[in-house]
């Protein structure tokens, strides 16, 4: 199958494989992520979904927004579940009981179901080498249960389980760098994307689908309820996340790191933090250190990534 | 006529799986079930089966992958024990609630703490409410036969439920016994071709599996699940009749031994039933009218049929190889429930035995029978529930 051209006009004419009428909140990033992923390809897709916002809002009773075969079984096992589906497909095709239609398998999970409770299942499935893609829509907390901190919650954020208190002002820890952890599995393709850069996101999906084996994509997905931002700010915030280098766009293909988008001018992290109520307390006089620390964390990660970027490394070969 | 072999329970179950040739198996090793899937893995790697083997990182993922594979639309099996089943607990309900006919030999083993790898029924009893069909086996032959029958029961179009085939850890799983294998072709023919229902792999008719269903219909779904369970006994008996035609070996919902004219009886499951039958023979020789009832199908539990088989008794001892702490033994509770339908109720005692692989010795059974004779005579029960074979 040839990779389809990403022309906005053409894409708009295509059939939605994730239908309207689902019950996600207005302004949620997750359905945008799902639509962009599914729109990027014409391959048949079968998806699994971890318990979470996307799952509870997209398939209720006899109503489903999914026009592709879709399965939800539990919270921590979207990867294991789709690995079973993929194994059955492989088995039936191998035995000649089913025609090979180049089906692609995706697991969708939020950050709670991916970074935390589903991490073991994800790691196992990646190590086993299933021909599947795992897509994490990362909104940085357990939004479905009411904004509890996860290991993807950014430093300082105010959540219901790490509230901005007088003694402990929000989440004390830095977020887990799951994209790197997945790359450490040695799988052929790992990428980070943002729905604001839809072309970049869809190209990554297309690329991933042409690669056999396990793939992982981490996609930032604003949640206006949890981030306490305006309903219509999802795309603006996913762009600011990229432009501040809080959420760099890059891919690691067969161990080679490539930054796919470098902001012309790296914006200050506060540009990303300011529109979000979850960081409001960090702007108080006594918490200014938090802003500084958050900026330092982002700077350190960006610097590290820049050094690893294949383009940079080609220009300046390693010494010795 | 099949081959007669000397094999362990695990080996016999692995052979059954080999003959059935499931499309997908997902498994994780745990004592004493490890050996079963280990053997099966060699069948896979030596090309003796077509199975896609998914060697997962936990039992939770094993059952999750089995659920994905079964929903995809094919024949699926796994095996586990004890902590492995405990870790699967969440997914057991989902397998049954999604109506997926997954087959799982369960090599019964004690649950931690303290850690113990030996046989008792704590694992299986803990999963009794999950919606799985449960068949218990006395020996390797029954484990083999039950595994083959389980596929046909679970995949029956009126049922479509997952099923566990239980055998006692080590006592059966690791003991070499005489087993009569059925010819490959006969097994294949008996089990038949897998018929997929609403397969996820049907791209033309996309299905959504695992919806959110709240107060408006959840209750109805659960009633539907209950109703399916009520259809299971009939199918179990039909499959047993067909199996008997093929092998000459008779199976039912439960087995009775010298029960017809008995005045007192022991109810016990799995391997301990074999030992108990020997003790019963000795007491019969002494003129004691004693018999045995060995449940085979624990879920669904055949209350009325068992009540009918026990209705003429004066006293019953129920031997449980598991405890419900703060309650009576799980088997006792079922027998007590069955007894409620009787006009004249027998006196009942409950003995907890053999936990964590403690040997069930003939003298333990003898003490129980002696007490039972007295209970029948006086109609009085001193202590309802008591541990036996305890080191004081």
Interface residues (C-beta under 8 A of the other chain):
Chain A: X44 X46 X48 X49 X55 X56 X59 X60 X61 X62 X64 X66 X67 X68 X69 X70 X71 X72 X73 X74 X76 X77 X80 X81 X82 X83 X84 X85 X86 X87 X88 X89 X90 X91 X92 X94 X95 X97 X98 X101 X103 X120 X121 X123 X124 X125 X127 X128
Chain B: X23 X24 X26 X50 X51 X52 X54 X55 X56 X57 X58 X60 X61 X64 X65 X66 X67 X68 X69 X70 X71 X72 X73 X74 X76 X90 X91 X94 X98 X200 X201 X202 X203 X206 X207 X208 X209 X210 X211 X212 X213 X216 X217
